[in-house]
Amino acid sequence: MENIMLIGIIPSLKKEPGSLDYFLQPIINELILLSRGFQISPAKKDPVFVKVLLLCASSDIPAARKLAGFMGHAAIKGCSLCTISFQDNSGTAKRFFVHWVENELLTKADFELIGGRISELNVPADIGRLPTNIATNYSQFTADEWKNLVLLYSLFFLQGLLPERHLQMWQKFVLACRELCQPTMRKIRLVIADRLFLQVSRIAEELYGPSFLTPNRHIHGHLKETIECYGSIYGFWAFSFERFNGFLADFPTNKPSVEIQIMRKFQKIGFATEMKHKEFGEFSDFFTEFCREKIDSPKIPTPKLQVASEKPINRQDPLVWTDLSLLQVKQEAYTLVTMSQKERYDLKEMYECLYETSFPGDAIARVAIKYTTVYWNNELYGSVSSSRCKNYKMLMAKWAEDDFKLDPDFGDIRPGKVSHYLMHSTEVNGCIKVHLLAVVEWFKKKNADLGYLHPITVWQKRVQNDGPASYIPIQRILGKCAWTIKKHGVQYSIVVSPLPRHVFS
């Protein structure tokens, strides 16, 4: 509920109304008053005159038609930004799959193979697994399932099934989507995504004809200007609201007047949130502790933490490595471990690389706190030592070379398997600094790619678990990944698909 004001719940109706004006009129009246401005008087400060303007309405196309008077998704001229005409209104990914099936680029036998490949891939539980019988289910996929299919699964299970030209076009679409599905957006990423979408449209028109253009694929051409206006799509896409519909459905009610009961629950949450404020005087601490479950909200990373996993070490603020504001651990679930002389020497080299200065041997703590799982930036990270979270044990980071020497600025982004996590301290410039380190076994790059396209990568199954590169600060982890083990000849390889980064789970 962070940064969300619930202003209305529309009850389920037997028949879709022609207009939502009746429901929206009270909201519209208040927005008009807010736009004219009003005066507020902060405590112990001069009065302030405030105007509130509605800048953006985030919704799907049918809702935009009801809310803002735009053309519907079935309109011939369905774009609100230009006058182009359409003949088909399917979503982009779904349209591709339907076309491939109709033209027998994907057969029933291919879908059986796809189902087997989906079941092979090990993914964290919070991602969600696709139905293996995709041939009969893909037409009913939710938006979130299509997102996972495109970003995570598709290039893995389509390898070797589509003709090369078609698969390369799909790869460009996947890469464009991955560039945009980031919590923070760089201008260069936006330009790359825009050009990739343009290339996809041109290749699709060449392969399938001009009639293949759909409203959603046309809107890709307007994404660049939309993101330039409103920022990263994490700020205005509708996935979180669609997911929240599921939470609303799970609220226990007595069936009649459901919308009233749900609104009462929101009012309770809002009241609990107000307990944070000092106006409640001596009872504030009591209410805060009593309502903690309802008012706790995810921590938001600072800009420095957001780029710590990618920015060169020599351009980082050293304070970022001891910023543990995004960390959550179970205080009772830990063990104390004593570091060996070899481990302390490796840690010394790692810290010298991190801070670009030398450390005396006695500055490295001999004892550390060991965890098997941690929550960082609202995401669960597991390890080999945690039996319940083994699907969370794989991560991606730019930290080690192929010879497993520490090279955080010029090494490849490679997968690693987490053994455990250490809360370790060292003395930096006369002050004790606490770090959270992942102890990682890194995989070595394989010479052959086995036919997989970027961002799918192939690595040797053998790992290296020794040396300074085995210790990586949690801030340097780029993200998690899905993985599977494949046999090629007599050798086994590990195939990795990186997971898109996100802010809120």
C-alpha positions in Angstrom: 0.0 0.0 0.0 3.0 2.3 -0.1 2.3 5.5 -2.1 -1.2 4.3 -3.0 -4.5 6.1 -2.1 -7.5 4.0 -2.6 -10.3 6.3 -3.8 -12.9 3.7 -4.9 -13.9 0.1 -5.5 -16.3 -0.6 -8.3 -18.5 -3.6 -7.5 -18.9 -6.6 -9.8 -21.7 -5.9 -12.3 -23.9 -8.3 -14.3 -23.6 -6.1 -17.3 -20.7 -3.8 -18.4 -21.9 -0.2 -18.2 -21.6 2.0 -21.2 -19.8 4.6 -19.1 -18.1 4.8 -15.8 -19.1 8.5 -15.3 -21.5 7.7 -12.5 -18.7 6.0 -10.5 -16.0 8.5 -11.4 -18.0 11.8 -10.9 -17.1 12.2 -7.2 -13.4 11.6 -8.0 -13.6 14.0 -10.9 -15.2 16.7 -8.7 -12.4 16.4 -6.1 -9.7 16.5 -8.8 -11.2 19.7 -10.2 -11.1 21.2 -6.7 -7.5 20.1 -6.2 -6.4 21.6 -9.6 -7.8 25.0 -8.5 -5.6 24.8 -5.4 -6.1 24.9 -1.6 -4.2 26.2 1.4 -2.7 24.0 4.1 -1.1 25.0 7.4 1.8 22.7 8.4 2.6 22.6 12.1 4.7 25.6 13.2 5.1 26.8 9.6 3.5 29.4 7.4 0.5 28.4 5.3 1.2 27.0 1.9 -1.0 27.1 -1.2 -0.9 23.8 -3.1 -2.3 22.7 -6.5 -2.6 19.0 -7.4 -2.7 18.0 -11.1 -3.3 14.5 -12.6 -0.4 13.8 -14.9 -0.8 10.2 -15.9 -3.6 7.6 -16.0 -2.1 4.1 -16.1 -4.5 1.4 -17.4 -5.0 -1.1 -20.1 -6.7 0.0 -23.3 -10.3 -1.1 -22.4 -10.0 0.8 -19.1 -8.5 3.9 -20.8 -11.6 3.9 -23.1 -13.8 4.1 -20.0 -11.6 6.4 -17.9 -10.2 8.9 -20.4 -12.5 8.6 -23.4 -9.8 7.0 -25.7 -10.7 4.7 -28.5 -11.2 1.0 -27.5 -8.8 -1.8 -28.3 -11.1 -2.9 -31.2 -11.2 0.5 -32.9 -9.8 0.8 -36.4 -7.8 3.9 -35.3 -6.9 2.6 -31.8 -3.7 4.7 -31.1 -4.2 7.7 -28.9 -0.9 9.3 -30.1 -1.4 9.0 -33.9 -3.9 8.1 -36.7 -2.6 4.7 -37.8 -5.3 2.0 -38.5 -5.3 -1.6 -37.3 -7.1 -4.8 -38.3 -6.0 -7.1 -35.4 -5.9 -6.4 -31.7 -3.9 -9.3 -30.3 -1.1 -8.8 -27.8 2.4 -8.9 -29.3 3.8 -12.1 -27.9 0.4 -13.9 -28.3 0.2 -12.7 -31.9 3.6 -14.2 -32.7 2.7 -17.6 -31.2 -0.7 -17.7 -32.9 1.0 -17.0 -36.3 3.7 -19.6 -35.8 1.1 -22.2 -35.0 -1.2 -21.3 -37.8 1.7 -21.4 -40.3 3.1 -24.6 -38.8 6.3 -23.0 -37.7 5.5 -24.7 -34.4 3.9 -28.1 -34.5 2.2 -30.2 -31.9 5.4 -32.2 -31.5 7.3 -29.0 -30.9 4.9 -28.0 -28.1 5.5 -31.4 -26.4 9.2 -30.7 -26.6 8.6 -27.2 -25.2 6.7 -28.5 -22.3 9.6 -30.8 -21.4 12.1 -27.9 -21.6 10.0 -25.7 -19.4 10.0 -28.4 -16.7 13.8 -28.7 -16.9 14.4 -25.1 -16.0 15.0 -24.4 -12.3 13.4 -21.1 -11.3 12.8 -19.4 -8.0 9.4 -20.1 -6.6 8.4 -16.4 -6.6 8.7 -16.3 -10.4 6.0 -18.9 -11.1 6.3 -21.9 -13.4 4.4 -21.9 -16.7 2.0 -24.8 -17.5 3.9 -27.5 -19.3 1.0 -28.2 -21.6 1.6 -24.9 -23.3 -0.2 -25.8 -26.6 -3.6 -25.7 -24.9 -2.9 -23.1 -22.3 -1.0 -20.2 -24.0 -4.2 -18.6 -25.3 -5.4 -18.2 -21.6 -2.1 -16.9 -20.2 -2.2 -13.9 -17.9 -0.1 -10.8 -18.5 2.3 -11.9 -15.8 2.7 -15.4 -17.4 3.4 -13.8 -20.8 6.0 -11.6 -19.2 7.8 -14.6 -17.7 7.5 -16.6 -20.9 9.0 -13.8 -23.0 11.8 -12.7 -20.7 12.9 -15.9 -19.0 11.7 -19.1 -20.8 11.2 -18.4 -24.5 14.7 -18.2 -25.9 15.5 -21.4 -23.9 12.7 -23.5 -25.2 12.5 -22.1 -28.8 16.2 -23.0 -29.5 16.3 -25.3 -32.5 12.6 -25.2 -33.2 12.1 -21.9 -35.2 13.9 -21.1 -38.4 17.0 -19.0 -37.8 15.6 -15.7 -39.2 12.4 -16.0 -37.1 14.3 -16.9 -33.9 16.7 -14.0 -34.4 13.8 -11.6 -34.8 12.2 -13.0 -31.5 15.6 -12.6 -29.8 15.5 -8.9 -30.6 12.0 -8.6 -29.2 13.1 -10.4 -26.0 16.2 -8.2 -25.6 14.1 -5.0 -26.1 11.7 -6.1 -23.4 14.6 -6.9 -21.0 16.1 -3.5 -21.6 12.8 -1.8 -20.6 11.9 -4.1 -17.7 14.4 -2.5 -15.3 13.7 -0.6 -12.1 16.0 2.2 -13.2 16.3 3.4 -16.8 19.4 4.8 -18.6 19.0 6.8 -21.7 21.3 4.4 -23.7 19.1 1.5 -22.7 16.0 3.4 -23.9 17.6 4.1 -27.3 18.7 0.5 -27.7 15.2 -0.8 -26.8 13.6 1.6 -29.3 15.9 0.5 -32.1 15.3 -3.2 -31.3 11.6 -2.7 -31.5 11.9 -1.0 -34.8 14.0 -3.8 -36.2 11.5 -6.4 -34.9 8.7 -4.5 -36.7 10.6 -4.3 -40.0 11.7 -8.0 -39.9 8.1 -9.1 -38.9 6.7 -7.1 -41.8 9.2 -8.7 -44.2 8.5 -12.2 -42.9 4.7 -12.0 -42.3 3.5 -9.1 -44.3 2.2 -5.5 -43.4 -1.1 -6.9 -42.1 0.8 -8.4 -39.2 0.9 -5.0 -37.4 -1.1 -5.0 -34.2 -2.0 -2.0 -31.8 0.4 -3.3 -29.1 3.3 -3.7 -31.5 2.6 -0.2 -32.9 2.6 1.2 -29.3 6.2 -0.1 -28.9 7.2 2.8 -31.2 5.7 5.2 -28.7 7.3 3.7 -25.6 10.4 5.8 -25.8 8.6 9.1 -25.6 6.3 7.7 -22.9 9.3 6.6 -20.7 11.0 10.0 -21.3 7.9 11.7 -19.9 7.1 9.4 -17.0 10.3 7.4 -16.2 10.9 3.7 -15.9 7.9 1.6 -16.7 8.1 0.2 -13.2 6.4 3.5 -12.2 3.3 3.2 -14.3 2.8 -0.4 -15.6 -0.2 -2.2 -14.4 1.3 -5.6 -13.2 1.2 -4.6 -9.5 -2.5 -3.6 -9.8 -3.4 -6.7 -11.7 -1.6 -8.8 -9.0 -3.4 -6.8 -6.3 -6.8 -7.9 -7.8 -5.8 -11.4 -6.6 -5.2 -10.1 -3.1 -8.6 -8.4 -3.1 -10.3 -11.7 -4.1 -8.6 -13.4 -1.1 -9.9 -11.0 1.5 -12.4 -12.9 3.7 -15.9 -11.4 3.4 -19.5 -12.4 4.1 -20.3 -12.0 0.3 -22.9 -9.1 0.5 -21.5 -5.6 0.0 -18.0 -6.9 -0.7 -16.7 -3.5 -1.8 -17.8 -1.9 1.5 -16.0 -4.6 3.5 -12.8 -4.2 1.4 -12.9 -0.5 1.8 -13.1 -0.9 5.6 -10.0 -3.1 5.5 -8.1 -0.4 3.6 -9.3 2.2 6.2 -7.9 0.0 9.0 -4.5 -0.2 7.2 -4.5 3.6 6.7 -5.3 4.1 10.3 -2.5 1.7 11.3 -0.1 3.6 9.1 -0.9 6.9 10.8 0.4 5.3 14.1 3.9 6.2 12.8 3.2 9.9 13.4 4.0 11.7 16.7 0.5 13.2 17.0 -0.5 10.1 18.9 1.8 11.0 21.7 2.7 8.5 24.4 0.6 5.8 22.7 2.4 6.0 19.4 5.0 3.3 20.2 2.4 0.9 21.5 0.2 1.2 18.3 3.2 1.0 16.0 4.4 -2.3 17.5 0.8 -3.7 17.6 0.2 -2.7 13.9 3.7 -3.4 12.6 2.6 -6.2 10.3 0.2 -3.8 8.5 2.5 -0.7 8.2 5.9 -2.2 7.4 6.7 -1.4 3.7 9.5 -2.4 1.4 12.8 -0.4 1.5 13.6 1.5 -1.6 17.3 1.4 -2.7 19.2 4.7 -3.0 20.6 5.6 -6.4 24.1 4.6 -5.3 22.8 1.1 -4.3 20.9 0.7 -7.6 24.1 1.1 -9.7 26.5 -0.6 -7.3 26.2 -4.0 -9.1 27.3 -2.5 -12.5 29.4 0.7 -11.9 33.2 0.3 -11.9 34.7 -0.1 -8.5 37.0 2.9 -8.7 33.9 5.1 -9.4 31.9 3.8 -6.4 31.3 5.6 -3.1 33.1 3.3 -0.5 30.2 3.8 1.9 28.0 1.8 -0.4 29.7 -1.5 0.6 28.6 -1.0 4.2 25.1 0.3 3.4 22.9 -2.6 4.7 19.6 -0.7 4.8 18.1 -3.2 2.3 19.0 -6.2 4.4 16.6 -8.4 6.3 17.8 -11.5 8.1 16.3 -13.8 10.8 18.4 -12.9 13.8 17.9 -16.4 15.4 18.9 -18.3 12.2 22.7 -17.8 12.3 25.9 -19.5 13.4 29.3 -18.1 14.4 32.2 -19.3 12.4 36.0 -18.8 12.8 37.9 -17.8 9.7 41.0 -19.7 8.9 44.3 -18.0 8.0 43.8 -18.7 4.3 40.2 -17.3 4.4 41.4 -14.2 6.2 44.1 -13.7 3.5 41.6 -14.0 0.7 39.3 -11.6 2.5 42.2 -9.2 2.9 42.8 -9.2 -0.9 39.1 -8.8 -1.6 38.9 -5.7 0.7 42.0 -4.2 -0.9 40.4 -4.5 -4.3 37.1 -3.1 -2.9 38.6 0.0 -1.2 41.7 0.3 -3.4 44.0 0.5 -0.3 46.2 -1.9 1.7 45.0 -3.6 4.9 47.1 -5.0 7.7 46.4 -8.6 8.5 45.0 -7.9 12.0 42.4 -5.5 10.5 40.4 -8.6 9.2 38.0 -10.0 11.8 38.7 -13.7 12.8 35.0 -14.4 13.5 32.0 -13.9 11.3 28.2 -14.6 11.4 27.0 -17.2 8.9 23.5 -17.1 7.3 22.0 -19.6 4.8 19.4 -17.2 3.5 19.0 -13.4 3.4 16.5 -10.9 2.1 18.2 -8.1 0.1 16.2 -5.4 -1.7 13.0 -7.3 -1.0 14.3 -10.4 -2.7 15.1 -13.8 -1.2 18.6 -15.1 -1.8 19.2 -18.7 -0.8 22.2 -21.0 -0.8 23.4 -24.6 -1.1 23.2 -24.8 2.7 19.5 -24.0 2.7 17.4 -27.1 1.8 14.2 -25.1 1.3 15.7 -22.3 -0.9 18.0 -24.2 -3.2 16.3 -22.7 -6.3 17.4 -19.3 -5.0 21.1 -20.3 -4.8 22.2 -19.1 -8.3 23.2 -15.5 -8.9 24.8 -13.4 -11.6 27.6 -10.9 -11.0 30.6 -9.2 -12.7 33.3 -10.1 -10.2 35.6 -12.9 -11.4 37.7 -13.8 -14.5 37.9 -17.3 -16.2 41.0 -18.0 -14.1 38.9 -17.0 -11.1 41.1 -14.0 -10.3 39.2 -11.0 -8.8 38.4 -8.6 -11.7 35.1 -6.7 -10.9 35.5 -4.1 -13.7 36.6 -6.1 -16.7 35.4 -9.7 -16.0 32.4 -11.3 -17.6 29.0 -11.3 -16.0 29.0 -15.0 -14.9 26.8 -17.2 -12.8 27.8 -18.5 -9.4 26.4 -20.9 -6.8 26.1 -19.5 -3.3 27.5 -21.6 -0.5 26.4 -19.3 2.4 26.5 -15.7 3.5 28.8 -14.0 6.0 28.4 -10.9 8.1 32.0 -9.9 8.4 33.8 -6.8 9.7 37.1 -5.1 9.0 38.8 -2.0 10.1 38.8 0.8 7.4 40.6 4.1 8.2 40.4 3.4 11.9 36.7 2.6 11.9 35.0 -0.9 12.1 32.9 -1.5 9.0 30.4 -4.4 8.7 29.8 -6.1 5.3 27.5 -8.8 4.1 29.4 -11.1 1.8 28.1 -14.0 -0.3 30.5 -17.0 -0.5 30.3 -18.1 -4.1 31.5 -20.9 -6.3 31.9 -19.4 -9.8 31.3 -21.3 -13.1 33.8 -21.2 -16.0 32.7 -20.2 -19.5 32.3 -23.0 -22.0 33.8 -22.6 -25.5 30.6 -23.7 -27.3 27.2 -21.9 -26.9 25.2 -25.0 -27.9 23.1 -22.9 -30.3 21.5 -20.7 -27.6 21.1 -17.0 -28.3 22.0 -14.1 -25.9 21.1 -13.6 -23.0 21.0 -17.4 -22.6 24.6 -18.5 -21.8 26.4 -21.9 -21.4 29.0 -22.6 -18.7 31.1 -25.6 -17.6 29.5 -27.5 -14.7 32.9 -27.5 -12.8 33.1 -24.6 -10.3 35.9 -22.8 -8.5 35.5 -22.2 -4.8 38.8 -20.8 -3.7 40.5 -17.4 -3.7 39.5 -13.7 -3.1 36.9 -13.8 -5.8 34.9 -16.3 -3.7 33.8 -13.4 -1.5 31.4 -10.8 -3.1 29.6 -8.0 -1.3 25.8 -8.4 -1.5 25.6 -4.9 -3.2 27.6 -6.2 -6.2 25.2 -9.0 -7.1 23.5 -8.2 -10.4 20.6 -10.6 -9.9 19.4 -14.2 -9.8 19.1 -16.6 -12.7 17.2 -19.7 -13.8 19.3 -22.7 -14.8 19.4 -26.3 -16.0 22.0 -28.9 -16.6 22.4 -30.2 -20.2 24.5 -33.1 -21.5 26.5 -32.4 -24.7 28.3 -35.5 -25.9 30.0 -36.9 -22.8 30.2 -33.5 -21.0 27.7 -31.8 -18.8 27.1 -28.0 -19.1 25.0 -25.6 -17.1 22.6 -23.4 -19.2 21.6 -20.1 -17.5 18.9 -17.6 -18.2 19.3 -14.3 -16.1 16.2 -13.1 -14.3 15.1 -9.5 -14.8 15.9 -7.3 -11.8 13.0 -5.8 -9.8 12.4 -3.6 -6.9 9.3 -5.1 -5.2 8.5 -8.8 -5.0 
